[in-house]
Amino acid sequence: MTDTDAAVAARVAERIRRTITETPIPTRDGSMPVSLSVGFTVRQPNDPTPAEALIERADQALMQSKAAGRNRVRMTS
């Protein structure tokens, strides 16, 4: 999300996570709960970090989210 600081991005990610986890998926055998782990990173304007490095940082945050018990939001910068 361009022009978004870390705090706003974290709130958006948490809102998405919560909405998904509060919406079970109906199946013929009953409702199935869903969880969501989110990892994201931020980049300051004029930061020359290549896209590949940003993706790696976000992936590391996702792995931290899963390692912390899943169904969480984690950020790296």
N, C-alpha and C positions, 0 to 999 in steps of 0.2 A: 504494500500500500504506500504509494508515494505521499510525501509530505505528512507523514504520520510519525509521531514520536513513540518511544517504547511503551510508555504508560497507556496510550490510547490503543496501540496494537495489542497489548496484553489484555485490555478490557474487551476488545473485539473478539480475540481468540477465546477468552473465557466464556463470553456470551454464546459463541458458536458451540463450544464444548458442552456447556450446560444445556442448551437447546437440544442438542443431539442426544445427550444422556437422559433427558426427560421425555424423550419420544421413543418408546419401545416400538419395535417392528412387529406388526401382526403376522403370525404364521398360522397355518391350519392346526398346529399343536399348541397354540397360545402365543402370548406376547414374548418377544425375545429382547432382553435388555441390550443396549449398545453403549460402548464407551469410546472415548476419543482421546488420544494423546496428541499434543501439539508441540512442535518445536519451531521457533522462529528466531531471526536475528534482525538487527537494525544496522543501518549504515548512515553515517553522517553525510550531509551534502559535501561534495568535492572529495569524498573518500575514493581513492583510486582502486579499492579492492575489486578484483575481478569477480565476475558472476560465479565462477566455479568455487571460489573460496567462500562466497556468501552461502552457496548451497551447502557446502561442507559444514559451515558453522551452524546452519539451521538443522542439518542432519544430526549434528552432535547434540543440539538442544533436544531434538526428538528422542534420541537415545537416553538422555538424562531424564526426560519425562517418563519414559517407559521404565527405567531403572528405579525411579522414585515410587513406583507402585502403579503406573499407568493411570489413564484417565486424568491427566494433568496437563498444565501449560508450562513450558519452560522457554526462556529466552537466553540467547548469548549475544554478545556485542563485540 
